[in-house]
Amino acid sequence: MIKGLASHKRINKESFFSILFSGLAAVISIATTFFIAKPLGTEQYGKIQYWLGIINTLSLFLVFGFPTFFAKNAQFAKDKKAFFSQFFYCIDILSAAILPFFFLICFFGLSGLEKNVLLIFILFFCSFWTAIGAIIGPFLIGDGKPGLGIFLESFLPRFLLFIPSAILAAFSLGRELTNLYLYIFLASYSVSYIPFLCLTIRKTKIVFQKEKALPLIVFFILNFSSNIQSNLSKIILGEISKTYDVVGVFSLSLQIITMGTLFSGVITSVSRPTFSRLSQEKDLNGLFNFFQKILRINCYIAIPFLMAFVIEAKQVLQLFGTDYAAYPLMMVLLGIAYLLNNISGPVGTMLVMSGHEKLELVNSITSMTIFFVLGIILAHVNVYGLPIAILASSFIAFIQKNIEIRQIFHKNPYTFPLVSHIVLLLAFSGICFYDLTFITSGSYWLIANIVVGLGLIVLFFVSSPQKDYRFFQKEGNSHD
């Protein structure tokens, strides 16, 4: 009895390191953004973000559906290294096949690249290494090593990217930073992943059963549709506006908002194997209890961040320079969209991990179609067109997924106590951050926001009737 109690009290090392490296990655991202965005200004920063939009869009094609497939199936693979190796070789083959098409699209279709052949090839190799990181993380998470996965995928490359970028920015070498950024990016990501590949990759045959083909295609569409909006928005804005200023403001707003949801994304990723296991065990009550637990934990962490960004958008953007504060409504719209995604819970994850990939596929296609149609139309009309399109697609997806959950499981995951709890978190956070808008001193305002934000997260966990902080303990990631 005492031994079991002691085991329960011990912190789960993997959960701890997952949160630790996610937190460090978030801090480094904020620091990198601050060092780069402020001295470069909206034009040069927007140019870099335009490049990153191309890199990340291509990487979605290169990784295909492997990340989600790894998260769901890596735990069941008998030979882990052979399992990973065959998908690594698949990315190599896909890369070789896609390169000619990528080159033609960039050379003839993207005016922002000015038909620069060297730039196009650098973007391609940056995307390749981004794709490698995108499969390493989920593979390790699915294999029960989320701490190491997040360290390699998120923390290490960002840390290596931060050091030279900060040095160049500190010496006011903004123009040099813009010219060298892609080379630094390429070196940082390749150096981060080469040691793992050397230790893991082995000679193996690429063998696929027919029953794996459809799930991979479904996972590809799911991964593509859930990540394409933000990346493609940067490309569309760069091509339509013919200036990188708007791209800079949009990208900074999006990056800040994304940082606010980084922790919740990690929690959801770490929870995937458990969703898969509970589904295979046909434990419906356990599945819904675990869904509600993850939803609450994500809300405890994401709501304080996102409410601060929505309510104090202009003040946050002014930290990076007055030029960035020209379009604060961009951050407000993006913040509401991401807030809606978080408070709806890991519905998509539960559908995919419980064998309903086709339904989530329909949801993703619907959401992507709404974004494309509205985005292309509204982007030509108003500078806020793309953020509005992202918000609209998020709202439709929220309604669609909730209807499906009730029809499939004949059970409502959003109980009255749960909804009341979330509304209370939103209201209390909103009041706290609204009060902080009256602080006129910039330094006091920043310190107050940090203290209040961290205080709210701690308060939400400590005051939780379900004691959700146990998720991070040795037995805390169970579904009880």
C-alpha positions as CSV (number, residue, x, y, z in Angstrom):
1,M,0.0,0.0,0.0
2,I,2.7,2.4,1.0
3,K,4.8,1.4,-2.0
4,G,1.9,2.0,-4.4
5,L,1.3,5.4,-2.8
6,A,4.9,6.3,-3.2
7,S,4.8,5.2,-6.9
8,H,1.7,7.4,-7.4
9,K,3.5,10.4,-5.9
10,R,6.6,10.1,-8.2
11,I,6.5,12.4,-11.2
12,N,6.3,10.6,-14.5
13,K,9.6,11.3,-16.0
14,E,8.4,11.2,-19.6
15,S,5.5,13.6,-18.9
16,F,7.8,15.9,-17.0
17,F,10.4,16.0,-19.7
18,S,7.7,16.5,-22.4
19,I,6.4,19.6,-20.6
20,L,10.0,20.8,-19.8
21,F,11.3,20.6,-23.3
22,S,8.0,22.0,-24.7
23,G,8.3,24.9,-22.3
24,L,12.0,25.5,-23.2
25,A,11.1,25.3,-26.9
26,A,8.4,27.9,-26.4
27,V,10.8,30.2,-24.6
28,I,13.4,29.8,-27.3
29,S,10.8,30.5,-30.0
30,I,9.7,33.6,-28.2
31,A,13.3,34.8,-27.8
32,T,14.1,34.0,-31.4
33,T,11.0,35.8,-32.6
34,F,11.9,38.8,-30.5
35,F,15.5,38.9,-31.7
36,I,14.5,38.5,-35.3
37,A,11.2,40.3,-35.7
38,K,12.1,43.5,-33.8
39,P,15.4,44.4,-35.6
40,L,14.3,43.2,-39.0
41,G,10.9,45.0,-39.1
42,T,7.8,43.8,-40.9
43,E,9.3,43.7,-44.4
44,Q,12.4,41.5,-43.8
45,Y,10.6,39.4,-41.1
46,G,7.7,38.8,-43.5
47,K,10.2,37.7,-46.2
48,I,11.6,35.0,-43.9
49,Q,8.1,33.9,-43.0
50,Y,7.2,33.7,-46.7
51,W,10.1,31.3,-47.1
52,L,9.1,29.3,-44.0
53,G,5.5,29.0,-45.4
54,I,6.9,27.3,-48.5
55,I,9.2,25.1,-46.5
56,N,6.4,23.9,-44.2
57,T,3.9,23.5,-47.0
58,L,6.3,21.2,-48.9
59,S,7.1,19.2,-45.8
60,L,3.4,18.3,-45.4
61,F,3.7,16.4,-48.7
62,L,7.0,14.8,-47.8
63,V,5.9,13.4,-44.5
64,F,2.7,12.0,-46.1
65,G,0.6,10.4,-43.3
66,F,3.5,9.0,-41.4
67,P,3.4,11.2,-38.2
68,T,-0.1,10.1,-37.2
69,F,0.6,6.6,-38.3
70,F,3.7,6.5,-36.1
71,A,1.8,7.9,-33.1
72,K,-0.9,5.2,-33.4
73,N,1.2,2.1,-34.4
74,A,4.8,2.6,-33.2
75,Q,4.0,1.1,-29.8
76,F,3.0,-2.2,-31.5
77,A,6.0,-2.6,-33.8
78,K,8.2,-5.5,-32.9
79,D,11.3,-4.2,-34.7
80,K,11.3,-0.5,-34.0
81,K,14.4,0.4,-36.1
82,A,13.1,-1.5,-39.1
83,F,9.7,0.1,-38.7
84,F,11.1,3.6,-38.7
85,S,13.7,2.9,-41.5
86,Q,11.1,1.8,-44.1
87,F,9.2,5.1,-43.6
88,F,12.5,7.1,-43.8
89,Y,13.2,5.5,-47.1
90,C,9.7,6.3,-48.3
91,I,10.4,10.0,-47.5
92,D,13.6,9.8,-49.6
93,I,11.6,8.3,-52.5
94,L,8.8,10.9,-52.2
95,S,11.4,13.7,-52.0
96,A,13.0,12.6,-55.3
97,A,9.7,12.3,-57.0
98,I,8.3,15.7,-55.8
99,L,11.5,17.7,-56.4
100,P,10.8,18.4,-60.2
101,F,7.3,19.5,-59.5
102,F,8.3,21.7,-56.6
103,F,11.0,23.3,-58.8
104,L,8.6,24.1,-61.6
105,I,5.9,25.5,-59.3
106,C,8.5,27.7,-57.5
107,F,10.2,28.8,-60.7
108,F,7.2,29.7,-62.7
109,G,4.4,30.1,-60.1
110,L,5.8,32.0,-57.1
111,S,6.9,35.5,-58.0
112,G,8.3,36.1,-54.5
113,L,11.2,33.7,-55.3
114,E,12.2,35.7,-58.4
115,K,13.2,32.5,-60.2
116,N,16.2,32.1,-58.0
117,V,17.4,28.5,-58.6
118,L,19.7,28.4,-55.6
119,L,17.0,29.7,-53.3
120,I,14.5,27.1,-54.5
121,F,16.9,24.2,-53.8
122,I,17.8,25.5,-50.4
123,L,14.1,25.7,-49.6
124,F,13.7,22.1,-50.7
125,F,16.5,20.8,-48.5
126,C,15.2,22.8,-45.5
127,S,11.8,21.2,-46.1
128,F,13.3,17.7,-46.3
129,W,15.0,18.1,-42.9
130,T,11.8,19.6,-41.4
131,A,9.9,16.5,-42.6
132,I,12.5,14.2,-41.0
133,G,11.9,15.9,-37.7
134,A,8.2,15.6,-38.2
135,I,8.4,11.8,-38.2
136,I,11.1,11.4,-35.5
137,G,9.0,13.1,-32.8
138,P,5.7,11.1,-33.4
139,F,7.8,7.9,-33.7
140,L,9.4,8.4,-30.3
141,I,6.1,9.5,-28.7
142,G,4.3,6.4,-30.1
143,D,7.2,4.3,-28.7
144,G,6.7,5.7,-25.2
145,K,9.5,8.2,-25.3
146,P,7.7,11.6,-25.6
147,G,10.4,13.5,-23.7
148,L,13.1,12.5,-26.2
149,G,10.7,13.0,-29.1
150,I,9.9,16.6,-28.2
151,F,13.6,17.3,-27.4
152,L,14.7,16.2,-30.9
153,E,11.7,17.5,-32.9
154,S,11.1,20.9,-31.1
155,F,13.8,21.9,-28.7
156,L,17.2,21.1,-30.2
157,P,16.7,22.5,-33.7
158,R,15.2,25.7,-32.3
159,F,18.0,26.1,-29.8
160,L,20.6,25.7,-32.5
161,L,18.7,28.2,-34.7
162,F,18.5,30.7,-31.9
163,I,22.2,31.1,-31.1
164,P,23.5,32.4,-34.5
165,S,20.3,34.3,-35.1
166,A,20.6,36.1,-31.8
167,I,24.3,36.9,-32.4
168,L,23.6,38.4,-35.8
169,A,20.6,40.4,-34.4
170,A,22.6,41.6,-31.4
171,F,25.2,43.2,-33.7
172,S,22.5,44.8,-35.8
173,L,23.3,42.7,-38.8
174,G,19.7,42.5,-39.9
175,R,20.4,42.3,-43.6
176,E,23.0,39.6,-43.1
177,L,20.5,37.6,-41.0
178,T,17.9,37.7,-43.7
179,N,20.5,36.4,-46.3
180,L,21.9,33.8,-44.0
181,Y,18.8,32.6,-42.3
182,L,18.0,29.7,-44.5
183,Y,21.6,28.4,-44.3
184,I,21.4,28.6,-40.5
185,F,18.0,26.9,-40.6
186,L,19.3,24.1,-42.8
187,A,22.4,23.5,-40.6
188,S,20.4,23.6,-37.3
189,Y,17.8,21.0,-38.4
190,S,20.2,18.6,-40.2
191,V,22.7,18.6,-37.3
192,S,19.8,17.9,-34.9
193,Y,18.6,14.8,-36.7
194,I,21.7,13.2,-38.3
195,P,22.9,11.5,-35.0
196,F,19.4,9.9,-34.5
197,L,19.3,8.6,-38.1
198,C,22.8,7.2,-37.8
199,L,21.8,5.2,-34.7
200,T,18.4,4.1,-36.0
201,I,18.4,3.7,-39.8
202,R,19.1,0.2,-41.0
203,K,18.9,-1.7,-44.2
204,T,15.4,-3.0,-44.6
205,K,12.8,-3.8,-47.2
206,I,9.9,-1.4,-47.9
207,V,6.9,-3.7,-47.4
208,F,3.4,-2.3,-47.2
209,Q,0.2,-4.4,-46.7
210,K,-2.8,-3.2,-48.6
211,E,-4.7,-2.5,-45.4
212,K,-2.1,0.1,-44.4
213,A,-2.4,2.1,-47.7
214,L,-5.8,3.6,-47.0
215,P,-5.0,4.7,-43.4
216,L,-1.8,6.4,-44.6
217,I,-3.7,8.3,-47.3
218,V,-6.3,9.3,-44.7
219,F,-3.6,10.4,-42.3
220,F,-1.9,12.4,-45.0
221,I,-5.1,14.3,-45.8
222,L,-5.7,14.9,-42.0
223,N,-2.2,16.1,-41.4
224,F,-2.2,18.2,-44.5
225,S,-5.6,19.9,-43.9
226,S,-4.8,20.6,-40.2
227,N,-1.5,22.3,-41.0
228,I,-1.9,23.9,-44.4
229,Q,-4.0,26.9,-43.4
230,S,-1.3,28.8,-41.5
231,N,1.5,27.9,-44.0
232,L,-0.4,28.6,-47.2
233,S,-1.7,31.8,-45.7
234,K,1.8,33.2,-45.7
235,I,2.3,32.3,-49.3
236,I,-1.0,33.7,-50.5
237,L,-0.4,36.9,-48.6
238,G,3.0,37.3,-50.1
239,E,1.8,36.7,-53.6
240,I,-1.4,38.8,-53.4
241,S,-0.1,41.8,-51.4
242,K,3.2,42.0,-53.3
243,T,4.7,43.2,-50.1
244,Y,6.0,41.3,-47.1
245,D,4.8,43.8,-44.5
246,V,1.3,42.2,-44.1
247,V,3.0,38.7,-44.2
248,G,5.2,39.9,-41.3
249,V,2.3,41.1,-39.1
250,F,0.2,38.0,-39.9
251,S,3.1,35.6,-39.2
252,L,4.1,37.2,-36.0
253,S,0.5,37.2,-34.7
254,L,0.2,33.5,-35.8
255,Q,3.5,32.5,-34.2
256,I,2.6,34.1,-30.9
257,I,-0.8,32.5,-30.9
258,T,0.7,29.1,-31.7
259,M,3.1,29.5,-28.8
260,G,0.1,29.8,-26.5
261,T,-1.1,26.4,-27.7
262,L,2.2,24.6,-27.8
263,F,1.7,22.9,-24.4
264,S,-1.8,21.7,-25.3
265,G,-0.5,20.3,-28.6
266,V,2.1,18.3,-26.7
267,I,-0.5,17.0,-24.2
268,T,-2.7,15.9,-27.0
269,S,0.2,14.2,-28.9
270,V,1.3,12.4,-25.7
271,S,-2.3,11.2,-25.2
272,R,-2.6,9.6,-28.6
273,P,-1.3,6.1,-27.6
274,T,-3.8,6.1,-24.7
275,F,-6.7,7.0,-26.9
276,S,-5.7,4.2,-29.2
277,R,-5.4,1.7,-26.4
278,L,-8.7,2.6,-24.8
279,S,-10.4,2.3,-28.1
280,Q,-9.0,-1.2,-28.8
281,E,-10.1,-2.2,-25.3
282,K,-13.6,-0.9,-26.1
283,D,-13.6,1.0,-22.8
284,L,-16.1,3.7,-23.7
285,N,-16.3,5.2,-20.3
286,G,-12.6,5.3,-20.0
287,L,-12.3,6.8,-23.4
288,F,-14.7,9.7,-22.5
289,N,-13.2,10.2,-19.1
290,F,-9.7,10.5,-20.7
291,F,-11.1,12.9,-23.4
292,Q,-12.5,15.1,-20.7
293,K,-9.3,15.0,-18.7
294,I,-7.2,16.1,-21.7
295,L,-9.7,18.8,-22.6
296,R,-9.5,20.2,-19.0
297,I,-5.7,20.1,-18.9
298,N,-5.4,21.8,-22.3
299,C,-7.8,24.5,-21.2
300,Y,-5.9,25.1,-17.9
301,I,-2.8,25.9,-20.0
302,A,-4.1,27.4,-23.2
303,I,-6.9,29.7,-21.9
304,P,-4.7,32.1,-19.9
305,F,-2.3,32.5,-22.9
306,L,-5.0,32.9,-25.6
307,M,-7.2,35.2,-23.5
308,A,-4.2,37.5,-22.9
309,F,-3.4,37.6,-26.6
310,V,-7.0,38.3,-27.6
311,I,-7.7,41.0,-25.1
312,E,-4.2,42.6,-25.2
313,A,-3.4,42.1,-28.9
314,K,-2.1,45.6,-29.6
315,Q,0.1,45.8,-26.5
316,V,1.6,42.3,-27.3
317,L,2.4,43.3,-30.9
318,Q,4.0,46.6,-29.8
319,L,6.6,44.7,-27.9
320,F,8.1,43.8,-31.4
321,G,7.8,47.3,-32.8
322,T,5.1,49.8,-33.7
323,D,4.9,48.5,-37.3
324,Y,3.5,45.2,-36.1
325,A,0.7,46.9,-34.1
326,A,-0.9,48.2,-37.3
327,Y,-3.2,45.2,-37.6
328,P,-4.1,44.0,-34.0
329,L,-7.4,42.5,-35.3
330,M,-5.3,39.8,-37.0
331,M,-4.2,38.5,-33.6
332,V,-7.7,38.8,-32.1
333,L,-9.2,36.7,-34.9
334,L,-6.5,34.1,-34.9
335,G,-6.7,33.9,-31.1
336,I,-10.4,33.3,-31.1
337,A,-10.0,30.5,-33.7
338,Y,-7.3,28.7,-31.7
339,L,-9.3,29.2,-28.5
340,L,-12.2,27.5,-30.2
341,N,-10.0,24.6,-31.2
342,N,-8.7,24.2,-27.7
343,I,-12.0,24.3,-25.8
344,S,-13.6,21.8,-28.2
345,G,-11.0,19.3,-27.0
346,P,-9.1,16.5,-28.8
347,V,-12.1,15.4,-30.8
348,G,-10.1,14.8,-34.0
349,T,-7.6,12.8,-32.1
350,M,-10.3,10.6,-30.5
351,L,-11.9,10.0,-33.8
352,V,-8.7,9.0,-35.5
353,M,-7.4,6.8,-32.7
354,S,-10.7,5.1,-32.3
355,G,-10.9,3.9,-35.9
356,H,-13.0,6.7,-37.4
357,E,-10.4,8.2,-39.7
358,K,-12.8,8.5,-42.6
359,L,-15.1,10.8,-40.6
360,E,-12.2,13.0,-39.6
361,L,-11.1,12.9,-43.2
362,V,-14.5,14.4,-44.2
363,N,-14.2,17.0,-41.5
364,S,-10.7,18.0,-42.6
365,I,-11.7,18.2,-46.3
366,T,-14.7,20.3,-45.3
367,S,-12.6,22.6,-43.2
368,M,-9.9,22.9,-45.8
369,T,-12.5,23.7,-48.6
370,I,-14.1,26.5,-46.5
371,F,-10.6,27.9,-45.8
372,F,-9.6,27.8,-49.5
373,V,-12.8,29.3,-50.9
374,L,-13.2,32.0,-48.3
375,G,-9.4,32.7,-48.1
376,I,-8.9,33.3,-51.8
377,I,-12.0,35.5,-52.0
378,L,-11.5,37.5,-48.9
379,A,-7.8,37.9,-49.2
380,H,-8.4,40.0,-52.4
381,V,-10.9,42.1,-50.5
382,N,-9.5,42.8,-47.1
383,V,-6.2,42.4,-45.2
384,Y,-8.1,40.4,-42.6
385,G,-9.6,38.0,-45.1
386,L,-7.4,35.0,-44.3
387,P,-7.8,35.2,-40.5
388,I,-11.5,35.4,-41.0
389,A,-11.4,32.3,-43.2
390,I,-9.4,30.4,-40.6
391,L,-11.9,31.4,-37.9
392,A,-14.9,30.4,-40.1
393,S,-13.4,27.0,-40.9
394,S,-12.6,26.4,-37.2
395,F,-16.2,27.2,-36.2
396,I,-17.7,24.8,-38.8
397,A,-15.3,22.0,-37.8
398,F,-16.2,22.5,-34.2
399,I,-20.0,22.0,-34.9
400,Q,-19.4,19.1,-37.3
401,K,-17.2,17.1,-35.0
402,N,-19.5,17.5,-32.0
403,I,-22.4,16.2,-34.0
404,E,-20.4,13.2,-35.1
405,I,-19.2,12.3,-31.6
406,R,-22.7,12.2,-30.3
407,Q,-23.9,10.1,-33.3
408,I,-21.0,7.6,-33.1
409,F,-20.8,7.0,-29.3
410,H,-24.4,8.0,-28.4
411,K,-22.9,10.0,-25.6
412,N,-22.3,13.7,-25.0
413,P,-18.7,14.4,-23.9
414,Y,-19.5,18.0,-22.9
415,T,-21.4,17.5,-19.7
416,F,-22.9,20.5,-17.9
417,P,-20.3,20.5,-15.1
418,L,-17.5,20.4,-17.8
419,V,-19.0,23.3,-19.9
420,S,-19.6,25.3,-16.7
421,H,-16.0,24.8,-15.7
422,I,-14.7,26.0,-19.0
423,V,-16.9,29.0,-19.1
424,L,-15.7,29.9,-15.6
425,L,-12.1,29.7,-16.7
426,L,-12.8,31.9,-19.7
427,A,-14.6,34.5,-17.7
428,F,-12.1,34.7,-14.9
429,S,-9.1,34.8,-17.3
430,G,-10.9,37.5,-19.3
431,I,-11.5,39.7,-16.3
432,C,-7.9,39.4,-15.1
433,F,-6.3,40.3,-18.4
434,Y,-8.8,43.1,-19.1
435,D,-7.8,44.7,-15.8
436,L,-4.1,44.6,-16.9
437,T,-4.9,46.7,-19.9
438,F,-5.1,49.7,-17.6
439,I,-1.4,49.5,-16.6
440,T,0.4,52.2,-18.6
441,S,4.0,51.2,-17.9
442,G,5.3,48.8,-20.4
443,S,7.7,46.9,-18.1
444,Y,5.2,46.7,-15.3
445,W,2.5,45.5,-17.8
446,L,4.8,42.7,-19.1
447,I,5.7,41.5,-15.6
448,A,2.1,41.6,-14.4
449,N,1.0,39.6,-17.4
450,I,3.6,36.9,-16.8
451,V,2.8,36.7,-13.1
452,V,-1.0,36.6,-13.7
453,G,-0.7,34.1,-16.6
454,L,1.5,31.7,-14.7
455,G,-0.6,32.2,-11.5
456,L,-3.8,31.4,-13.4
457,I,-2.4,28.1,-14.8
458,V,-1.3,27.0,-11.3
459,L,-4.6,28.1,-9.8
460,F,-6.6,26.2,-12.4
461,F,-4.7,23.0,-11.8
462,V,-4.7,23.3,-8.0
463,S,-8.4,24.1,-7.8
464,S,-9.4,21.3,-10.2
465,P,-12.0,19.1,-8.5
466,Q,-10.8,16.2,-10.6
467,K,-7.1,16.7,-9.4
468,D,-6.0,16.7,-13.1
469,Y,-2.4,17.5,-12.0
470,R,-2.1,13.7,-11.4
471,F,-1.8,13.3,-15.2
472,F,1.8,14.3,-14.7
473,Q,2.4,11.7,-12.0
474,K,3.5,8.1,-12.4
475,E,0.0,6.9,-12.7
476,G,-1.5,10.1,-13.6
477,N,-1.8,9.5,-17.3
478,S,-4.3,6.8,-16.8
479,H,-7.9,7.2,-17.7
480,D,-9.2,7.0,-14.2
